[in-house]
Amino acid sequence: MAAGEKYTIDLLKIKHIADDYRFEVSNRFFESFEGSTIKEGNITVSVSIEKTANTFDTHITAEGTVKVECDRCLNLIDFPVKGELELVVKLIEGHKEDEDEIVYVPMGEGVFNATQHIYDCIYLALPIRKTCEEAGVPEGCDSKVIEKLNRVEYGNDDDGAEDPRWDKLKDLL
């Protein structure tokens, strides 16, 4: 079974006005997204669907932890995640391009693949800046990396080499 097949919902089989689905998202899920900054994860996802005719109001919630790199020291950190995403799924005749918060599913297929939307819900719950301190790592960032960054930032890098391209500019002064 491909990673995306596990997160599909057959809309044509929904008999009740409201239905709830629960998924466990693990490392294999994130591996299926090429270039993902999320390295690993253990997330519980709930998908609640309210049916009205051919429209399905969908509410996705995700809660758990993911492993991401610290933006400062590049250590892998466990980052807590709690996110929500609302969208509308509509059964239609033929094909139509999805919109921002509306997903169109052809009546003949009737299957809503929630994989990308689950990933979006998790990814959008992460802050722009992810650091050891914000993740609650008691010892903070790697002190050796921070020391090296401070030397480079303030021009005190220990390699001591000057760029020869600047020598010609100094001669002009």
ROPARO-896219 format. One record per residue (C-alpha): x, y, z. Coordinates in steps of 0.5 Angstrom, whole numbers. Example, Ala and Ser with C-alpha at 12.3 -4.5 7.8 and 13.67 -1.06 7.14 Angstrom:
2
<r><px>25</px><py>-9</py><pz>16</pz></r>
<r><px>27</px><py>-2</py><pz>14</pz></r>
! end
This chain:
173
<r><px>0</px><py>0</py><pz>0</pz></r>
<r><px>3</px><py>7</py><pz>-2</pz></r>
<r><px>3</px><py>12</py><pz>3</pz></r>
<r><px>-2</px><py>16</py><pz>1</pz></r>
<r><px>-7</px><py>10</py><pz>0</pz></r>
<r><px>-8</px><py>10</py><pz>7</pz></r>
<r><px>-11</px><py>17</py><pz>8</pz></r>
<r><px>-16</px><py>16</py><pz>3</pz></r>
<r><px>-24</px><py>17</py><pz>5</pz></r>
<r><px>-29</px><py>14</py><pz>1</pz></r>
<r><px>-34</px><py>19</py><pz>1</pz></r>
<r><px>-40</px><py>15</py><pz>-3</pz></r>
<r><px>-40</px><py>10</py><pz>3</pz></r>
<r><px>-41</px><py>16</py><pz>8</pz></r>
<r><px>-48</px><py>14</py><pz>11</pz></r>
<r><px>-49</px><py>19</py><pz>17</pz></r>
<r><px>-49</px><py>26</py><pz>17</pz></r>
<r><px>-43</px><py>26</py><pz>21</pz></r>
<r><px>-37</px><py>22</py><pz>21</pz></r>
<r><px>-30</px><py>22</py><pz>24</pz></r>
<r><px>-24</px><py>18</py><pz>22</pz></r>
<r><px>-17</px><py>17</py><pz>26</pz></r>
<r><px>-10</px><py>16</py><pz>23</pz></r>
<r><px>-3</px><py>15</py><pz>26</pz></r>
<r><px>2</px><py>19</py><pz>22</pz></r>
<r><px>9</px><py>16</py><pz>23</pz></r>
<r><px>16</px><py>17</py><pz>19</pz></r>
<r><px>14</px><py>13</py><pz>13</pz></r>
<r><px>9</px><py>19</py><pz>12</pz></r>
<r><px>14</px><py>24</py><pz>12</pz></r>
<r><px>19</px><py>20</py><pz>8</pz></r>
<r><px>14</px><py>20</py><pz>2</pz></r>
<r><px>14</px><py>28</py><pz>1</pz></r>
<r><px>21</px><py>30</py><pz>-2</pz></r>
<r><px>25</px><py>35</py><pz>1</pz></r>
<r><px>20</px><py>36</py><pz>7</pz></r>
<r><px>24</px><py>39</py><pz>13</pz></r>
<r><px>20</px><py>35</py><pz>18</pz></r>
<r><px>25</px><py>29</py><pz>19</pz></r>
<r><px>21</px><py>24</py><pz>23</pz></r>
<r><px>14</px><py>25</py><pz>27</pz></r>
<r><px>9</px><py>21</py><pz>31</pz></r>
<r><px>2</px><py>25</py><pz>30</pz></r>
<r><px>-5</px><py>23</py><pz>31</pz></r>
<r><px>-10</px><py>26</py><pz>26</pz></r>
<r><px>-17</px><py>27</py><pz>26</pz></r>
<r><px>-22</px><py>28</py><pz>20</pz></r>
<r><px>-29</px><py>30</py><pz>22</pz></r>
<r><px>-34</px><py>30</py><pz>16</pz></r>
<r><px>-41</px><py>33</py><pz>16</pz></r>
<r><px>-45</px><py>31</py><pz>10</pz></r>
<r><px>-50</px><py>36</py><pz>6</pz></r>
<r><px>-52</px><py>33</py><pz>-1</pz></r>
<r><px>-46</px><py>33</py><pz>-5</pz></r>
<r><px>-42</px><py>37</py><pz>0</pz></r>
<r><px>-37</px><py>35</py><pz>6</pz></r>
<r><px>-35</px><py>40</py><pz>11</pz></r>
<r><px>-28</px><py>37</py><pz>13</pz></r>
<r><px>-24</px><py>39</py><pz>19</pz></r>
<r><px>-17</px><py>36</py><pz>20</pz></r>
<r><px>-14</px><py>36</py><pz>27</pz></r>
<r><px>-7</px><py>34</py><pz>28</pz></r>
<r><px>-3</px><py>33</py><pz>35</pz></r>
<r><px>4</px><py>30</py><pz>37</pz></r>
<r><px>11</px><py>31</py><pz>36</pz></r>
<r><px>16</px><py>32</py><pz>30</pz></r>
<r><px>23</px><py>32</py><pz>29</pz></r>
<r><px>26</px><py>38</py><pz>25</pz></r>
<r><px>33</px><py>41</py><pz>25</pz></r>
<r><px>34</px><py>47</py><pz>30</pz></r>
<r><px>35</px><py>53</py><pz>25</pz></r>
<r><px>40</px><py>56</py><pz>29</pz></r>
<r><px>45</px><py>50</py><pz>31</pz></r>
<r><px>42</px><py>44</py><pz>26</pz></r>
<r><px>41</px><py>39</py><pz>32</pz></r>
<r><px>35</px><py>35</py><pz>31</pz></r>
<r><px>29</px><py>37</py><pz>36</pz></r>
<r><px>23</px><py>34</py><pz>38</pz></r>
<r><px>18</px><py>40</py><pz>36</pz></r>
<r><px>11</px><py>39</py><pz>39</pz></r>
<r><px>5</px><py>40</py><pz>34</pz></r>
<r><px>-2</px><py>42</py><pz>34</pz></r>
<r><px>-6</px><py>44</py><pz>28</pz></r>
<r><px>-13</px><py>45</py><pz>25</pz></r>
<r><px>-15</px><py>46</py><pz>18</pz></r>
<r><px>-22</px><py>47</py><pz>15</pz></r>
<r><px>-24</px><py>45</py><pz>8</pz></r>
<r><px>-30</px><py>43</py><pz>4</pz></r>
<r><px>-30</px><py>37</py><pz>-1</pz></r>
<r><px>-35</px><py>37</py><pz>-6</pz></r>
<r><px>-37</px><py>31</py><pz>-11</pz></r>
<r><px>-38</px><py>34</py><pz>-18</pz></r>
<r><px>-39</px><py>31</py><pz>-25</pz></r>
<r><px>-33</px><py>31</py><pz>-29</pz></r>
<r><px>-26</px><py>35</py><pz>-27</pz></r>
<r><px>-25</px><py>42</py><pz>-24</pz></r>
<r><px>-18</px><py>45</py><pz>-21</pz></r>
<r><px>-18</px><py>45</py><pz>-13</pz></r>
<r><px>-19</px><py>52</py><pz>-10</pz></r>
<r><px>-15</px><py>54</py><pz>-4</pz></r>
<r><px>-20</px><py>51</py><pz>1</pz></r>
<r><px>-25</px><py>47</py><pz>-4</pz></r>
<r><px>-23</px><py>40</py><pz>-6</pz></r>
<r><px>-27</px><py>38</py><pz>-12</pz></r>
<r><px>-28</px><py>30</py><pz>-13</pz></r>
<r><px>-31</px><py>27</py><pz>-19</pz></r>
<r><px>-37</px><py>23</py><pz>-18</pz></r>
<r><px>-34</px><py>17</py><pz>-21</pz></r>
<r><px>-29</px><py>16</py><pz>-16</pz></r>
<r><px>-32</px><py>19</py><pz>-10</pz></r>
<r><px>-25</px><py>18</py><pz>-6</pz></r>
<r><px>-22</px><py>24</py><pz>-2</pz></r>
<r><px>-15</px><py>23</py><pz>-1</pz></r>
<r><px>-13</px><py>27</py><pz>5</pz></r>
<r><px>-5</px><py>26</py><pz>5</pz></r>
<r><px>-3</px><py>33</py><pz>2</pz></r>
<r><px>-8</px><py>36</py><pz>7</pz></r>
<r><px>-6</px><py>32</py><pz>13</pz></r>
<r><px>1</px><py>34</py><pz>11</pz></r>
<r><px>-1</px><py>42</py><pz>10</pz></r>
<r><px>-4</px><py>42</py><pz>17</pz></r>
<r><px>2</px><py>39</py><pz>21</pz></r>
<r><px>7</px><py>43</py><pz>17</pz></r>
<r><px>3</px><py>50</py><pz>18</pz></r>
<r><px>3</px><py>48</py><pz>25</pz></r>
<r><px>10</px><py>49</py><pz>26</pz></r>
<r><px>13</px><py>56</py><pz>27</pz></r>
<r><px>17</px><py>60</py><pz>22</pz></r>
<r><px>23</px><py>59</py><pz>27</pz></r>
<r><px>24</px><py>53</py><pz>30</pz></r>
<r><px>30</px><py>53</py><pz>35</pz></r>
<r><px>32</px><py>49</py><pz>41</pz></r>
<r><px>29</px><py>54</py><pz>46</pz></r>
<r><px>23</px><py>54</py><pz>43</pz></r>
<r><px>22</px><py>47</py><pz>43</pz></r>
<r><px>24</px><py>47</py><pz>50</pz></r>
<r><px>30</px><py>43</py><pz>50</pz></r>
<r><px>33</px><py>44</py><pz>57</pz></r>
<r><px>41</px><py>45</py><pz>55</pz></r>
<r><px>39</px><py>49</py><pz>49</pz></r>
<r><px>43</px><py>50</py><pz>42</pz></r>
<r><px>49</px><py>46</py><pz>41</pz></r>
<r><px>54</px><py>51</py><pz>45</pz></r>
<r><px>60</px><py>49</py><pz>40</pz></r>
<r><px>56</px><py>51</py><pz>34</pz></r>
<r><px>53</px><py>58</py><pz>37</pz></r>
<r><px>61</px><py>60</py><pz>39</pz></r>
<r><px>63</px><py>59</py><pz>32</pz></r>
<r><px>57</px><py>63</py><pz>29</pz></r>
<r><px>59</px><py>68</py><pz>34</pz></r>
<r><px>66</px><py>69</py><pz>31</pz></r>
<r><px>64</px><py>69</py><pz>24</pz></r>
<r><px>58</px><py>74</py><pz>26</pz></r>
<r><px>63</px><py>79</py><pz>29</pz></r>
<r><px>69</px><py>78</py><pz>24</pz></r>
<r><px>73</px><py>74</py><pz>29</pz></r>
<r><px>73</px><py>67</py><pz>25</pz></r>
<r><px>79</px><py>64</py><pz>26</pz></r>
<r><px>81</px><py>62</py><pz>19</pz></r>
<r><px>85</px><py>69</py><pz>19</pz></r>
<r><px>85</px><py>69</py><pz>11</pz></r>
<r><px>84</px><py>75</py><pz>8</pz></r>
<r><px>80</px><py>75</py><pz>1</pz></r>
<r><px>85</px><py>78</py><pz>-4</pz></r>
<r><px>80</px><py>81</py><pz>-8</pz></r>
<r><px>80</px><py>87</py><pz>-3</pz></r>
<r><px>87</px><py>88</py><pz>-4</pz></r>
<r><px>86</px><py>92</py><pz>-11</pz></r>
<r><px>80</px><py>96</py><pz>-7</pz></r>
<r><px>85</px><py>98</py><pz>-2</pz></r>
<r><px>90</px><py>100</py><pz>-7</pz></r>
<r><px>85</px><py>105</py><pz>-9</pz></r>
<r><px>85</px><py>109</py><pz>-3</pz></r>
! end
